[in-house]
């Protein structure tokens, strides 16, 4: 028998990432922090009107999408890169600025793709833990960990799964402590939080900011996001990106999504009100939780975490057990008031 191909050592050391995405149809999806009602109807209408056999046979063009999205986000077109979701934004950053055995600093727990792409690049990874018990952002600990040889710092703000956010003042301190590192502020949940470092890209040449259309905009299946930075950084990062990684439908959808600010605003307001309702109900049920700046809440269910997750799934409600990162914790996405009420009813039935 012939020997199998030998992979790179960095790949061989990695644990596979296998999110539980099967069997979610017809269930209440409170497990992946998606928009729980769907994208703006205008997006679907626009796509139906624009899709044709000829359009699908043509490689995508981004001119209109880049112009309209740059105007929406208040940046120049050469300060923005369209990406295949935030995942590609992270990958492009790593491919552009991180070499084998370079130091990358990430927080723990956080979005798994930071570590995934850093490991894939063969980087040396330093993990800074969120503060035990409170899960507060460890600003002082992070600043102490930043060294002259640090090449990248990857931060989700607010953070998934903790819901923790760092202030603009804290972000400035990080940027100033790591002037030679590419500092990514991943703002996937910006719409629910309101803190953004985007205006700072012209002040700090080491800053990169990412946004996604997978959360508040309800377009997770389209896989589109944006990476923002100084024009010089975007020009060099563009060299590390596949020329057609964003498909034509996603680029079209993003243009319409940002034009329907009423839809996104109404959904965000609904989620924030439902999140407050959930806090009240969790207090009533005496279930410990962490306040969140995102569209999700982390519950502390102790040794019943997996049991509750499985029982909720049996009742048609999906949540995410994060005990592998924070012992006894389950993360629940906050959707509409009605969806949150259904979750509370099912949880109360199980918690008695």
N, C-alpha and C positions, 0 to 999 in steps of 0.2 A: 504494500500500500504506500502511495506517495505521501510525503509529509505535508501537513497543512502549511499555508503561508504564515510566516512569523510577523505578528503585528509589532508596531512601535511599543517600546516599554511603557510609555505614558498611557497608551490605550489599554494595555494588558493589566495595568494596575487599577484602572477605573472600575467602579461598580456600575452596572447598567442602570439607566434611568427609565423606569417603566411606569408612567402614570396610569392609574386605574380608569381608563376612558371607556371601557366596554359596558354595555347594558345600562346606559343612562337615559335612553329614550323613554318618554312617558312618565318620568319621575320628576319630582321637584328638585332641581339642580342647585343645591346649596353647598357644593363641594369644591368648585374651581373658581369662585369669585367672578363668574361671568355676569353679564346683564341677564336678569332672569325673565325678561319679557320679550327680548328681541330688539333688533336694530330699528331705526326710524323707518316707517313705511315708505318714506320718500326714497330711501336707498334702494329698496326692492323694486319700486316703480321705475326708477331711473335705469336700473340694470336691465329690466325687461325691455325698456324702450331702446337701449343702446346695443344689446347683444344681437349679433347676426353671424351667419356662417363666415362671412368675410372678415368680420372683426376678430373672431376667434382664431382665424388662420394667420393673423398678423402679429409679429412681435410687438410688445407693448411700447407705447410712447408715454413719457412722463412730463412733458412740457407743461400742459395745463394743470395737472395735479400738483406739480411742484410750485407753480406760480400761486395757485389758490391756497394751498396749505401753508406756504411761507407767509402769505398775507394774513391768514387766520392766526398763526402763531406769533406774528410780529417779528419775523426774522427775514434776512435776505435769503434768496434762493441758494446762494453759495454757502450758507451757514446751516444747511439742512440736507440730510440724506434720507431718502425713502428706504425702509428696510422691511424684510419679511418678518414682521412682528418684532418685539423687543429682543427675542432670541438672536436674530441676525445682527441687531445692533451690538449686542454683547460680543458676539463672535467677531464682527468686523473690528471692534475696538481691540480685542485681544490679538487678532491677526496683525493689526497695524502697529501696536505699541509694545507687545510682550514677546520676548524671545525665550527659548528653552532655558530653564533654571532662573529666569527673572523672578523677582518677588512680587506677588500679588496679595493684597490684603482684602479680606472679605469679612463680613459679620456672620455670626452664627447664633440662632438659625436665620436663614434668609432664603431667597429664591435659588433653587438648586442649580440653575443654569450658569450662575457666576462660577461656582466651583467646577462645573462640568467643562466649560470651555477653557478655564485656567488649567485644569488637569490635562485636557487634551493637548494644550500647547506645551506641556512639560514644565510649567511654572512651579516655583516653590510657593506654596500657599500658607499664609498666616491667617488664622481665624481668631477674631475677637468676639467674645461671647456677649450677648445682651445681658444686662445685669440680672443676677439670680433673684428670683422671686418677683420683682417688679417688672422685669423685661424692659427697663428704661434704656434709651440709647446710650451706649457707653462712650461718650465723647472723650473724656479724659483718657480712658484706656486706649482708645483708638489713636489719639494724638501721640501718646507715648510710643505706640507701635510703629509709627511712620518713620522710616529711616531714609537716608540719602539714596540708597539703592532700591527703594520701593518704586516699581514701575507702573502699577495700577492699583486703584482703590475702587471697589465696586459696592455701591450703597443703594438700597431700595428705600425710597422715601415717599410715603410711609412704607414701613417694612411688612412684608408678608413672610411668616404668619403672625408676627407679634402685634401688628397694628401701630407700632411705635413710629414716631416721626422725629426728625432732627430739625431745629430751627435754621433760618437763613444765617443767623450769626454763627451757629455751629458749622454750617457748610463753609462759610468764609474761613473759619479757623482751620478746617481740614485742607482747603485749597492752599492756604498760606503755609501750612506745615509740610506739604508735599508738592512743592513747585515743579519738580521734575517728573511727577507721576501723572498718568492719565486718570482723572477722578470722574467716575461715572455716577451721576445722580439719576437713578431710574425712577421716573415719576408715573408709573403705571396706574397709580390710584390718585393722581393729582386732583381729578374732578371732585373727589369726596373729601379732600383735605384742604386744598387751596394754597399750600405752600409750594412755591416753584423757584428753582434756581435759574430758570431760563434767561432772565434779563442779565445774568452775570457772565454769559459766555463772551461778551466783548470786554469784560474787565479781567477775566482770568483765562489765560491761554491754555491752562491745563484742565479746564472743565469741559465735560461732555454731559449732555442731558438727553434722556430718552423718554418718549411717550408711546402709548399704544392705543389702538382702536379696539382692543379685545375686551375691555372692561366696561366703562360707562357707555361707550358707543355701541356695544352689542354686536361686534363684528369679529368674534374670536375665530370663526372658521375662515375668514378672509386672509388672516395672517398679514397684517400690515401695521407698521409703526414708523417712527421717525427718530433719527439721531441728530442732535443739534450740537454745534461747537463753532469755534472760530473758523473762518473760511479756510485758513491754511490747514487746519486739522481735517476738515471735511474733504478737501482736495486730495490729501494723502490717503485718507480712509477709503475714498472712492476707488482707489487703485486696488484695494484689498477686497472689493465686493464684486460678486458676479454681476454682469451688466443687466441681466433680466430677472433678478431674483424676486422682484415684486410683480405679481401677475396683473394683467390689464384690468380684470374685474375689481381687484382690491384697490387699485389706483382710482378707478372711477367711483367706487363706493365711498372712499375717504373724502373725495371732493364734495359729495352730497351730504355726508354725515356732518361735516363741520358747518355746513350751511343751515342745518336744522338745529339751531341752538335751543329752541323752545323744547324740543323733544328731550335732548340731553339734560337740560336744566330741570325739567319736570321730573325725570327719572331720578336724578341725583337728590332732589328735594324729598321725593318719596322714600328713597333709601335712608336718608339721614333721619327722617321722622320715624321710620320703622326701626332703625338702630336704637333710638332713644326708647321706643316702646320695648324692645328686646331687653335693654338694660333693666327697665322697671320690672319686667316679668322674671328675669333671672334673679333679681334681688328677692322677689316674692317667693321664688322656689328655693332660695338659699343656695344657689349654684354660683361658685366663684367664677369670675371672668375678668378679662383685661379690657379696659376701654380702648377703643380703636379709632384711628384716623382714616381707615379705609372702609370698604363695603363688606366687612367681615368682622367677626368677633371670636376671640379665642376663649373657650370655656375650659375650666379645670374640673374634669370629671373623675380624676383619680383612677383607681383600678377598674372602674366601670366603663372606661372610655371606649374600648373596642366593642364591648357588649352593647352599649348605647348606639354606637355607629351602626352595628349590624341590625339591631332592632328597628332603628329608623329607616334603614334601607328596605327592610321587609315591609314597612308601612309606606314605601314609595317616596321617602325623603332622604336625599343624599347629603352627607356631611363628610368632612375629611379628618380622619384621626391623625394627629401630628405627634403622637406619643414617641415616635422614633427620634424626635428632636427635642421635645419638651414633655417630660413624663406626665401621662394622664391628661393630656390636652387634646381637645377636639376643636377644629375651626369650622364655623358656620358662616356661609355667605348670607348677607342681609339683602333680601329682595324687596318686594312690595309689602305693605302692611298686611294684606290678606295672606300672603305667603308666609310672613313671619308669624302670624297668628296660628297658621296650620302647624308650623314647626313647634311652637310653644305647646300647643295641645298635645302633639305626639310626645314631646319631651316630658311633659308633666305626667302623662300616662305611664311612661317608663320609669320616671324618677321616684315614684311613690314607694 
